[in-house]
Amino acid sequence: MACNIGKADRILRVVFGIALIVAGFIISGTTGIIMGIVGLVLLITGLIGNCPAYSLFHINTCGIKRT
């Protein structure tokens, strides 16, 4: 998988991902579960540097040219 997430985008994803996971544990019910899942997705995509949605829409904030 090629990198398609830039440094600032990755940092924001990791920070918001962790925040949503923590909020998901604090908030009970369906809302907490959804927040936790969204936070987990943000955390994983931030850590691996690739977002499937970005690939689908041909978005690249990484700054590295793909060939």
PyMOL commands that set and color helices and strands:
alter all, ss='L'
color gray80, all
select helices_A, chain A and resi 7-26+30-48+52-56
alter helices_A, ss='H'
color red, helices_A
deselect
rebuild
show_as cartoon
